[in-house]
Amino acid sequence: MYHDEIGENVVVTCSIGVVFADEEREEVTLKVLTKSADKAMYQAKNSGKNRYSIVRYGEK
């Protein structure tokens, strides 16, 4: 990506955590899913740069 202020290209990396759950699970809340996605993101970060981690809610 080109950075106008410094006049050169910079490298941007991204680690992503994704969580999904079945709709019929009543105990699933936005707060719980956000916490699980955050945990998945740190799993991705700990495995290196430019990674992703996808988990199903309730699985370890």
C-alpha positions in Angstrom: 0.0 0.0 0.0 1.4 3.4 -0.9 1.7 5.9 2.1 1.3 9.5 0.9 2.9 11.1 3.9 6.2 9.2 3.8 6.2 8.7 0.0 6.8 5.0 -0.2 5.1 1.7 -0.1 4.4 0.0 3.3 3.5 -3.6 4.0 0.2 -4.2 5.9 -0.6 -7.6 7.4 -3.8 -8.9 8.9 -4.8 -11.7 11.3 -8.5 -12.6 11.5 -10.5 -14.7 13.9 -13.9 -16.0 12.8 -16.5 -17.8 14.9 -19.8 -19.3 13.8 -22.6 -20.9 15.7 -25.8 -22.8 15.0 -28.9 -20.5 15.1 -30.8 -22.9 17.4 -28.3 -22.4 20.3 -30.2 -20.0 22.6 -27.2 -19.2 24.9 -25.3 -17.6 22.1 -25.1 -13.8 22.5 -23.1 -11.2 20.7 -20.8 -10.8 23.7 -20.1 -14.5 23.7 -19.4 -14.6 20.0 -17.2 -11.6 20.1 -15.1 -13.1 22.9 -14.8 -16.4 20.9 -13.8 -14.5 17.7 -11.2 -12.6 19.7 -9.8 -15.8 21.0 -9.7 -17.2 17.4 -7.9 -14.1 16.3 -5.1 -14.6 18.9 -4.8 -18.2 17.8 -4.2 -16.9 14.3 -1.7 -14.2 15.5 0.2 -16.8 17.5 0.7 -19.0 14.4 2.3 -16.2 12.4 1.5 -13.2 10.2 -1.3 -13.1 7.6 -3.2 -16.0 9.2 -6.8 -16.7 10.0 -8.6 -19.0 12.4 -12.1 -20.3 12.0 -13.9 -21.9 14.9 -17.4 -23.2 15.7 -18.9 -21.9 18.9 -18.6 -24.5 21.7 -15.6 -26.3 20.2 -12.2 -26.1 21.8 
